Amino acid sequence: MAGLSDTQNRLLELFDQIPTELQPMALATLERLQSPDQHAGPFGWLLGYRYLETGPGHARCTLDVAQPHLNPSGVAHGGVLCTLADAAMGAAIHWMLDPNQRCVTAELKVNCLKPILPGRVTANATVLHKGGRLVVVSGEIHNAAGELVGVALGTFAIVRRMPALPVG
């Protein structure tokens, strides 16, 4: 099309190749990428979660559950709940680490208590214990009505920070 850049033309070509019934989902994904939370990173940008609050030993992370997050039954895929809990728990630990350290998930258990329908869900994480090599964190996930829809318990390993890999 006249007046558009090569990138814009390529995006339009690719969008036209997406089956019509999937185009709203593709558009929603692109809109989430429009203003990403700088702390969430590429995976968080793709899913669309955002940090509302982070600090030493606690964090709050939210996600607006929409069509791309749903399983064939029309409720949020269990992996969405796990990811949101994992993101909040990792952020709660992050602020307790030395600059040369980072944390990685070693074990994560999530109990799904109620189906999660489209709408906002929020994960609240609290560090229960920080040792020299392991950190234990709990999480609660609530829906927009404030109902408890999931609980999580995670163990994170403290490891030496490696040089960052380029994103992109």
N, CA and C atoms as a LAMMPS dump frame, in Angstrom:
ITEM: TIMESTEP
0
ITEM: NUMBER OF ATOMS
504
ITEM: BOX BOUNDS ff ff ff
-5.0000000000000000e+02 5.0000000000000000e+02
-5.0000000000000000e+02 5.0000000000000000e+02
-5.0000000000000000e+02 5.0000000000000000e+02
ITEM: ATOMS id mol type element x y z
1 1 1 N 0.836 -1.18 0
2 1 2 C 0 0 0
3 1 3 C 0.88 1.243 0
4 2 1 N 0.423 2.233 -0.7
5 2 2 C 1.194 3.472 -0.79
6 2 3 C 1.213 4.181 0.559
7 3 1 N 2.376 4.743 0.889
8 3 2 C 2.505 5.517 2.108
9 3 3 C 2.857 4.707 3.35
10 4 1 N 2.871 3.389 3.239
11 4 2 C 3.221 2.547 4.384
12 4 3 C 4.658 2.061 4.259
13 5 1 N 5.287 1.816 5.381
14 5 2 C 6.659 1.29 5.368
15 5 3 C 6.645 -0.181 4.967
16 6 1 N 7.816 -0.711 4.666
17 6 2 C 7.931 -2.128 4.332
18 6 3 C 7.44 -3 5.485
19 7 1 N 7.76 -2.614 6.709
20 7 2 C 7.326 -3.378 7.88
21 7 3 C 5.806 -3.352 8.005
22 8 1 N 5.203 -2.196 7.816
23 8 2 C 3.75 -2.087 7.909
24 8 3 C 3.068 -2.929 6.827
25 9 1 N 3.602 -2.877 5.622
26 9 2 C 3.047 -3.694 4.543
27 9 3 C 3.175 -5.182 4.855
28 10 1 N 4.319 -5.589 5.413
29 10 2 C 4.538 -6.998 5.771
30 10 3 C 3.556 -7.436 6.857
31 11 1 N 3.323 -6.568 7.845
32 11 2 C 2.358 -6.888 8.896
33 11 3 C 0.961 -7.075 8.321
34 12 1 N 0.568 -6.211 7.411
35 12 2 C -0.752 -6.346 6.785
36 12 3 C -0.855 -7.638 5.975
37 13 1 N 0.219 -7.991 5.266
38 13 2 C 0.234 -9.245 4.501
39 13 3 C 0.083 -10.447 5.428
40 14 1 N 0.837 -10.444 6.522
41 14 2 C 0.763 -11.552 7.476
42 14 3 C -0.611 -11.628 8.136
43 15 1 N -1.155 -10.474 8.506
44 15 2 C -2.468 -10.456 9.151
45 15 3 C -3.535 -11.023 8.218
46 16 1 N -3.457 -10.685 6.939
47 16 2 C -4.428 -11.195 5.962
48 16 3 C -4.353 -12.706 5.806
49 17 1 N -3.199 -13.306 6.123
50 17 2 C -3.032 -14.757 6.001
51 17 3 C -3.58 -15.515 7.215
52 18 1 N -3.861 -14.811 8.29
53 18 2 C -4.411 -15.443 9.495
54 18 3 C -5.878 -15.748 9.241
55 19 1 N -6.323 -16.966 9.596
56 19 2 C -7.749 -17.28 9.419
57 19 3 C -8.629 -16.243 10.105
58 20 1 N -9.724 -15.883 9.485
59 20 2 C -10.61 -14.823 9.958
60 20 3 C -11.004 -15 11.422
61 21 1 N -11.29 -16.243 11.829
62 21 2 C -11.731 -16.463 13.21
63 21 3 C -10.607 -16.246 14.234
64 22 1 N -9.348 -16.234 13.784
65 22 2 C -8.218 -16.015 14.681
66 22 3 C -7.701 -14.568 14.662
67 23 1 N -8.192 -13.766 13.738
68 23 2 C -7.707 -12.395 13.636
69 23 3 C -7.956 -11.557 14.889
70 24 1 N -9.113 -11.686 15.568
71 24 2 C -9.279 -10.911 16.816
72 24 3 C -8.229 -11.293 17.872
73 25 1 N -7.856 -12.556 17.954
74 25 2 C -6.847 -12.997 18.91
75 25 3 C -5.481 -12.417 18.541
76 26 1 N -5.156 -12.414 17.264
77 26 2 C -3.882 -11.852 16.812
78 26 3 C -3.828 -10.354 17.104
79 27 1 N -4.922 -9.671 16.867
80 27 2 C -4.984 -8.238 17.133
81 27 3 C -4.834 -7.953 18.633
82 28 1 N -5.481 -8.768 19.472
83 28 2 C -5.357 -8.592 20.929
84 28 3 C -3.907 -8.789 21.372
85 29 1 N -3.209 -9.74 20.785
86 29 2 C -1.803 -9.973 21.126
87 29 3 C -0.958 -8.778 20.728
88 30 1 N -1.168 -8.251 19.545
89 30 2 C -0.423 -7.072 19.104
90 30 3 C -0.706 -5.872 20
91 31 1 N -1.944 -5.712 20.436
92 31 2 C -2.284 -4.6 21.321
93 31 3 C -1.584 -4.739 22.67
94 32 1 N -1.457 -5.982 23.189
95 32 2 C -0.742 -6.187 24.449
96 32 3 C 0.722 -5.801 24.305
97 33 1 N 1.292 -6.003 23.136
98 33 2 C 2.694 -5.683 22.904
99 33 3 C 2.93 -4.186 22.713
100 34 1 N 1.858 -3.428 22.581
101 34 2 C 1.956 -1.996 22.321
102 34 3 C 2.566 -1.233 23.498
103 35 1 N 2.219 -1.603 24.724
104 35 2 C 2.768 -0.902 25.884
105 35 3 C 3.124 -1.932 26.965
106 36 1 N 4.21 -2.655 26.755
107 36 2 C 4.566 -3.73 27.688
108 36 3 C 5.129 -3.226 29.017
109 37 1 N 4.908 -4.006 30.063
110 37 2 C 5.528 -3.769 31.36
111 37 3 C 7 -4.114 31.201
112 38 1 N 7.864 -3.159 31.433
113 38 2 C 9.302 -3.368 31.19
114 38 3 C 9.904 -4.444 32.08
115 39 1 N 9.257 -4.786 33.196
116 39 2 C 9.78 -5.805 34.095
117 39 3 C 9.303 -7.201 33.71
118 40 1 N 8.265 -7.299 32.9
119 40 2 C 7.687 -8.603 32.578
120 40 3 C 8.533 -9.4 31.585
121 41 1 N 9.24 -8.74 30.695
122 41 2 C 10.054 -9.445 29.708
123 41 3 C 9.208 -9.999 28.57
124 42 1 N 9.84 -10.561 27.554
125 42 2 C 9.122 -10.996 26.35
126 42 3 C 7.981 -11.985 26.608
127 43 1 N 8.177 -12.957 27.501
128 43 2 C 7.101 -13.918 27.764
129 43 3 C 5.921 -13.224 28.437
130 44 1 N 6.22 -12.35 29.384
131 44 2 C 5.165 -11.581 30.042
132 44 3 C 4.437 -10.67 29.069
133 45 1 N 5.172 -10.086 28.141
134 45 2 C 4.547 -9.224 27.141
135 45 3 C 3.583 -10.026 26.283
136 46 1 N 3.988 -11.213 25.907
137 46 2 C 3.144 -12.053 25.062
138 46 3 C 1.858 -12.425 25.791
139 47 1 N 1.982 -12.812 27.058
140 47 2 C 0.796 -13.179 27.831
141 47 3 C -0.005 -11.966 28.274
142 48 1 N 0.691 -10.861 28.552
143 48 2 C -0.001 -9.633 28.93
144 48 3 C -0.075 -9.353 30.413
145 49 1 N 0.765 -10.013 31.224
146 49 2 C 0.704 -9.683 32.649
147 49 3 C 1.517 -8.435 32.956
148 50 1 N 1.135 -7.795 34.07
149 50 2 C 1.776 -6.555 34.518
150 50 3 C 1.988 -6.624 36.023
151 51 1 N 3.055 -5.989 36.461
152 51 2 C 3.33 -5.898 37.89
153 51 3 C 2.674 -4.649 38.442
154 52 1 N 1.895 -4.816 39.493
155 52 2 C 1.256 -3.696 40.159
156 52 3 C 2.097 -3.196 41.319
157 53 1 N 2.83 -4.139 41.932
158 53 2 C 3.626 -3.791 43.103
159 53 3 C 4.712 -4.847 43.273
160 54 1 N 5.933 -4.399 43.54
161 54 2 C 7.017 -5.321 43.844
162 54 3 C 7.889 -4.701 44.923
163 55 1 N 8.428 -5.545 45.752
164 55 2 C 9.323 -5.085 46.8
165 55 3 C 9.939 -6.29 47.479
166 56 1 N 10.883 -6.058 48.378
167 56 2 C 11.532 -7.179 49.053
168 56 3 C 10.516 -8.068 49.778
169 57 1 N 10.357 -9.282 49.292
170 57 2 C 9.504 -10.259 49.954
171 57 3 C 8.05 -10.264 49.55
172 58 1 N 7.653 -9.383 48.642
173 58 2 C 6.255 -9.387 48.206
174 58 3 C 6.139 -8.848 46.776
175 59 1 N 5.076 -9.26 46.095
176 59 2 C 4.798 -8.746 44.752
177 59 3 C 3.331 -8.992 44.424
178 60 1 N 2.817 -8.176 43.529
179 60 2 C 1.452 -8.319 43.036
180 60 3 C 1.5 -8.163 41.526
181 61 1 N 0.916 -9.136 40.848
182 61 2 C 0.959 -9.2 39.389
183 61 3 C -0.457 -9.442 38.887
184 62 1 N -0.83 -8.809 37.779
185 62 2 C -2.193 -8.944 37.278
186 62 3 C -2.21 -9.306 35.799
187 63 1 N -3.313 -9.897 35.394
188 63 2 C -3.51 -10.293 33.997
189 63 3 C -4.988 -10.171 33.669
190 64 1 N -5.284 -9.591 32.532
191 64 2 C -6.652 -9.559 32.043
192 64 3 C -6.847 -10.788 31.153
193 65 1 N -7.517 -11.796 31.695
194 65 2 C -7.746 -13.037 30.961
195 65 3 C -8.701 -12.751 29.805
196 66 1 N -8.276 -13.129 28.609
197 66 2 C -9.051 -12.892 27.395
198 66 3 C -9.022 -14.151 26.529
199 67 1 N -9.599 -14.085 25.377
200 67 2 C -9.724 -15.22 24.463
201 67 3 C -8.417 -15.997 24.256
202 68 1 N -7.279 -15.332 24.036
203 68 2 C -6.049 -16.095 23.802
204 68 3 C -5.588 -16.944 24.994
205 69 1 N -6.099 -16.659 26.19
206 69 2 C -5.686 -17.383 27.395
207 69 3 C -6.573 -18.592 27.698
208 70 1 N -7.644 -18.769 26.938
209 70 2 C -8.643 -19.782 27.267
210 70 3 C -8.316 -21.147 26.67
211 71 1 N -8.753 -22.18 27.375
212 71 2 C -8.657 -23.54 26.839
213 71 3 C -9.925 -23.83 26.038
214 72 1 N -10.048 -24.993 25.42
215 72 2 C -11.25 -25.294 24.619
216 72 3 C -12.555 -25.274 25.42
217 73 1 N -12.477 -25.35 26.746
218 73 2 C -13.683 -25.299 27.576
219 73 3 C -14.128 -23.877 27.89
220 74 1 N -13.358 -22.889 27.466
221 74 2 C -13.743 -21.495 27.664
222 74 3 C -13.308 -20.89 28.976
223 75 1 N -12.41 -21.563 29.699
224 75 2 C -11.85 -21.008 30.935
225 75 3 C -10.341 -20.887 30.751
226 76 1 N -9.707 -20.112 31.625
227 76 2 C -8.261 -19.896 31.501
228 76 3 C -7.526 -21.228 31.583
229 77 1 N -6.567 -21.408 30.702
230 77 2 C -5.7 -22.587 30.719
231 77 3 C -4.948 -22.606 32.042
232 78 1 N -4.756 -23.776 32.637
233 78 2 C -4.058 -23.881 33.91
234 78 3 C -2.663 -23.294 33.87
235 79 1 N -2.023 -23.341 32.708
236 79 2 C -0.692 -22.77 32.568
237 79 3 C -0.675 -21.269 32.764
238 80 1 N -1.785 -20.614 32.478
239 80 2 C -1.884 -19.167 32.684
240 80 3 C -1.809 -18.869 34.179
241 81 1 N -2.553 -19.649 34.965
242 81 2 C -2.54 -19.482 36.412
243 81 3 C -1.142 -19.749 36.969
244 82 1 N -0.503 -20.813 36.499
245 82 2 C 0.859 -21.146 36.954
246 82 3 C 1.847 -20.037 36.605
247 83 1 N 1.753 -19.528 35.39
248 83 2 C 2.667 -18.47 34.953
249 83 3 C 2.499 -17.207 35.773
250 84 1 N 1.262 -16.825 36.022
251 84 2 C 1.018 -15.611 36.802
252 84 3 C 1.572 -15.763 38.223
253 85 1 N 1.331 -16.916 38.846
254 85 2 C 1.859 -17.167 40.189
255 85 3 C 3.383 -17.165 40.174
256 86 1 N 3.978 -17.828 39.206
257 86 2 C 5.432 -17.912 39.085
258 86 3 C 6.044 -16.525 38.911
259 87 1 N 5.418 -15.699 38.09
260 87 2 C 5.927 -14.341 37.849
261 87 3 C 5.89 -13.511 39.128
262 88 1 N 4.785 -13.579 39.856
263 88 2 C 4.673 -12.806 41.094
264 88 3 C 5.676 -13.301 42.129
265 89 1 N 5.825 -14.615 42.251
266 89 2 C 6.738 -15.165 43.255
267 89 3 C 8.189 -14.813 42.928
268 90 1 N 8.568 -14.915 41.673
269 90 2 C 9.932 -14.551 41.29
270 90 3 C 10.236 -13.09 41.558
271 91 1 N 9.252 -12.227 41.309
272 91 2 C 9.446 -10.792 41.562
273 91 3 C 9.588 -10.501 43.052
274 92 1 N 8.859 -11.244 43.882
275 92 2 C 8.959 -11.037 45.333
276 92 3 C 10.363 -11.354 45.833
277 93 1 N 11.002 -12.314 45.197
278 93 2 C 12.365 -12.705 45.583
279 93 3 C 13.399 -11.738 45.022
280 94 1 N 13.177 -11.292 43.81
281 94 2 C 14.145 -10.472 43.082
282 94 3 C 14.743 -9.354 43.94
283 95 1 N 13.905 -8.659 44.669
284 95 2 C 14.348 -7.496 45.441
285 95 3 C 15.113 -7.87 46.702
286 96 1 N 15.228 -9.164 46.99
287 96 2 C 15.954 -9.629 48.169
288 96 3 C 17.34 -10.166 47.81
289 97 1 N 17.673 -10.151 46.537
290 97 2 C 18.916 -10.757 46.065
291 97 3 C 20.028 -9.728 45.919
292 98 1 N 21.252 -10.218 46.024
293 98 2 C 22.412 -9.383 45.736
294 98 3 C 22.471 -9.124 44.234
295 99 1 N 23.156 -8.062 43.802
296 99 2 C 23.224 -7.755 42.37
297 99 3 C 23.809 -8.888 41.513
298 100 1 N 24.637 -9.732 42.089
299 100 2 C 25.246 -10.807 41.304
300 100 3 C 24.434 -12.109 41.377
301 101 1 N 23.21 -12.04 41.89
302 101 2 C 22.363 -13.215 42.016
303 101 3 C 21.08 -13.053 41.21
304 102 1 N 20.48 -14.186 40.911
305 102 2 C 19.141 -14.217 40.336
306 102 3 C 18.465 -15.467 40.873
307 103 1 N 17.178 -15.596 40.651
308 103 2 C 16.473 -16.786 41.123
309 103 3 C 15.85 -17.502 39.929
310 104 1 N 15.735 -18.813 40.073
311 104 2 C 15.076 -19.632 39.061
312 104 3 C 14.116 -20.572 39.783
313 105 1 N 13.014 -20.858 39.142
314 105 2 C 12.031 -21.751 39.732
315 105 3 C 12.597 -23.158 39.786
316 106 1 N 12.616 -23.738 40.996
317 106 2 C 13.065 -25.122 41.157
318 106 3 C 11.864 -26.058 41.273
319 107 1 N 10.799 -25.572 41.876
320 107 2 C 9.586 -26.383 42.059
321 107 3 C 8.413 -25.428 42.199
322 108 1 N 7.286 -25.798 41.61
323 108 2 C 6.093 -24.963 41.667
324 108 3 C 4.869 -25.855 41.752
325 109 1 N 4.047 -25.606 42.748
326 109 2 C 2.79 -26.341 42.911
327 109 3 C 1.671 -25.321 42.917
328 110 1 N 0.667 -25.566 42.088
329 110 2 C -0.472 -24.661 42.019
330 110 3 C -1.749 -25.473 42.157
331 111 1 N -2.603 -25.04 43.061
332 111 2 C -3.928 -25.637 43.198
333 111 3 C -4.93 -24.689 42.563
334 112 1 N -5.631 -25.167 41.559
335 112 2 C -6.682 -24.385 40.91
336 112 3 C -7.973 -24.664 41.674
337 113 1 N -8.537 -23.649 42.301
338 113 2 C -9.696 -23.831 43.171
339 113 3 C -11.019 -23.585 42.459
340 114 1 N -11.023 -22.692 41.485
341 114 2 C -12.233 -22.368 40.73
342 114 3 C -11.84 -22.085 39.291
343 115 1 N -12.768 -22.325 38.36
344 115 2 C -12.462 -21.958 36.975
345 115 3 C -12.247 -20.449 36.862
346 116 1 N -11.307 -20.058 36.02
347 116 2 C -11.04 -18.639 35.813
348 116 3 C -11.663 -18.239 34.481
349 117 1 N -12.649 -17.374 34.572
350 117 2 C -13.352 -16.873 33.394
351 117 3 C -12.654 -15.611 32.899
352 118 1 N -12.965 -15.174 31.687
353 118 2 C -12.362 -13.922 31.211
354 118 3 C -12.606 -12.781 32.205
355 119 1 N -11.57 -11.993 32.389
356 119 2 C -11.608 -10.885 33.339
357 119 3 C -10.266 -10.806 34.052
358 120 1 N -10.136 -9.883 34.95
359 120 2 C -8.859 -9.647 35.636
360 120 3 C -8.627 -10.669 36.749
361 121 1 N -7.396 -11.18 36.797
362 121 2 C -6.939 -12.011 37.914
363 121 3 C -5.659 -11.386 38.444
364 122 1 N -5.464 -11.529 39.755
365 122 2 C -4.306 -10.936 40.405
366 122 3 C -3.638 -11.964 41.298
367 123 1 N -2.314 -12.063 41.169
368 123 2 C -1.527 -12.951 42.025
369 123 3 C -0.769 -12.114 43.037
370 124 1 N -0.874 -12.504 44.295
371 124 2 C -0.131 -11.873 45.39
372 124 3 C 0.865 -12.89 45.912
373 125 1 N 2.126 -12.521 45.996
374 125 2 C 3.17 -13.445 46.437
375 125 3 C 3.874 -12.905 47.67
376 126 1 N 4.24 -13.837 48.561
377 126 2 C 4.947 -13.494 49.788
378 126 3 C 6.065 -14.499 50.024
379 127 1 N 7.261 -13.997 50.281
380 127 2 C 8.379 -14.875 50.623
381 127 3 C 8.163 -15.396 52.035
382 128 1 N 8.18 -16.72 52.177
383 128 2 C 8.017 -17.356 53.48
384 128 3 C 9.35 -17.602 54.167
385 129 1 N 10.37 -17.946 53.364
386 129 2 C 11.692 -18.237 53.927
387 129 3 C 12.747 -18.035 52.845
388 130 1 N 13.809 -17.322 53.2
389 130 2 C 14.948 -17.166 52.288
390 130 3 C 16.175 -17.712 52.984
391 131 1 N 16.733 -18.753 52.4
392 131 2 C 17.987 -19.301 52.888
393 131 3 C 19.124 -18.843 51.993
394 132 1 N 20.254 -19.498 52.118
395 132 2 C 21.412 -19.136 51.313
396 132 3 C 21.297 -19.579 49.861
397 133 1 N 20.583 -20.683 49.633
398 133 2 C 20.474 -21.219 48.265
399 133 3 C 19.042 -21.411 47.791
400 134 1 N 18.096 -21.515 48.712
401 134 2 C 16.702 -21.745 48.342
402 134 3 C 15.784 -20.723 49.004
403 135 1 N 14.709 -20.399 48.296
404 135 2 C 13.691 -19.481 48.806
405 135 3 C 12.336 -20.158 48.623
406 136 1 N 11.504 -20.108 49.658
407 136 2 C 10.148 -20.659 49.583
408 136 3 C 9.17 -19.492 49.577
409 137 1 N 8.251 -19.528 48.622
410 137 2 C 7.316 -18.426 48.407
411 137 3 C 5.904 -18.976 48.274
412 138 1 N 4.934 -18.245 48.823
413 138 2 C 3.528 -18.619 48.641
414 138 3 C 2.847 -17.586 47.752
415 139 1 N 1.764 -18.018 47.138
416 139 2 C 1.008 -17.113 46.287
417 139 3 C -0.479 -17.393 46.37
418 140 1 N -1.254 -16.353 46.219
419 140 2 C -2.704 -16.472 46.128
420 140 3 C -3.149 -15.76 44.863
421 141 1 N -4.082 -16.363 44.156
422 141 2 C -4.609 -15.777 42.93
423 141 3 C -6.096 -15.508 43.157
424 142 1 N -6.512 -14.271 42.893
425 142 2 C -7.899 -13.858 43.087
426 142 3 C -8.475 -13.363 41.762
427 143 1 N -9.77 -13.585 41.563
428 143 2 C -10.43 -13.054 40.379
429 143 3 C -10.895 -11.628 40.653
430 144 1 N -11.559 -11.022 39.67
431 144 2 C -11.974 -9.62 39.79
432 144 3 C -12.968 -9.407 40.93
433 145 1 N -13.719 -10.464 41.287
434 145 2 C -14.683 -10.365 42.389
435 145 3 C -14.011 -10.551 43.746
436 146 1 N -12.686 -10.788 43.74
437 146 2 C -11.962 -10.986 44.987
438 146 3 C -11.976 -12.42 45.487
439 147 1 N -12.565 -13.319 44.722
440 147 2 C -12.617 -14.725 45.128
441 147 3 C -11.258 -15.388 44.942
442 148 1 N -10.898 -16.23 45.896
443 148 2 C -9.667 -16.998 45.794
444 148 3 C -9.874 -18.092 44.758
445 149 1 N -9.106 -18.046 43.665
446 149 2 C -9.266 -19.029 42.592
447 149 3 C -8.071 -19.969 42.482
448 150 1 N -6.979 -19.642 43.181
449 150 2 C -5.807 -20.513 43.144
450 150 3 C -4.832 -20.184 44.247
451 151 1 N -4.086 -21.189 44.664
452 151 2 C -3.009 -20.994 45.626
453 151 3 C -1.76 -21.669 45.07
454 152 1 N -0.609 -21.127 45.426
455 152 2 C 0.646 -21.649 44.889
456 152 3 C 1.7 -21.693 45.984
457 153 1 N 2.61 -22.627 45.822
458 153 2 C 3.775 -22.72 46.691
459 153 3 C 4.954 -23.027 45.791
460 154 1 N 5.996 -22.251 45.926
461 154 2 C 7.15 -22.431 45.054
462 154 3 C 8.453 -22.448 45.814
463 155 1 N 9.399 -23.19 45.272
464 155 2 C 10.767 -23.177 45.764
465 155 3 C 11.633 -22.651 44.636
466 156 1 N 12.436 -21.656 44.944
467 156 2 C 13.288 -21.021 43.951
468 156 3 C 14.739 -21.186 44.374
469 157 1 N 15.587 -21.458 43.411
470 157 2 C 17.021 -21.571 43.668
471 157 3 C 17.676 -20.222 43.42
472 158 1 N 18.609 -19.873 44.282
473 158 2 C 19.402 -18.659 44.089
474 158 3 C 20.668 -19.08 43.341
475 159 1 N 20.888 -18.461 42.201
476 159 2 C 22.048 -18.804 41.37
477 159 3 C 22.816 -17.533 41.025
478 160 1 N 24.022 -17.738 40.548
479 160 2 C 24.863 -16.621 40.131
480 160 3 C 24.291 -16.026 38.845
481 161 1 N 24.255 -14.722 38.803
482 161 2 C 23.736 -14.031 37.603
483 161 3 C 24.726 -14.202 36.464
484 162 1 N 24.226 -14.642 35.326
485 162 2 C 25.017 -14.779 34.119
486 162 3 C 24.821 -13.513 33.279
487 163 1 N 25.716 -13.224 32.356
488 163 2 C 25.499 -12.07 31.472
489 163 3 C 24.162 -12.22 30.747
490 164 1 N 23.452 -11.125 30.642
491 164 2 C 22.153 -11.154 29.985
492 164 3 C 22.288 -11.488 28.511
493 165 1 N 21.359 -12.299 28.032
494 165 2 C 21.305 -12.617 26.614
495 165 3 C 20.49 -11.539 25.914
496 166 1 N 20.836 -11.205 24.702
497 166 2 C 20.048 -10.18 23.996
498 166 3 C 18.634 -10.68 23.742
499 167 1 N 17.651 -9.797 23.922
500 167 2 C 16.262 -10.118 23.656
501 167 3 C 15.94 -9.635 22.259
502 168 1 N 15.313 -10.51 21.506
503 168 2 C 14.914 -10.076 20.168
504 168 3 C 15.457 -10.976 19.188
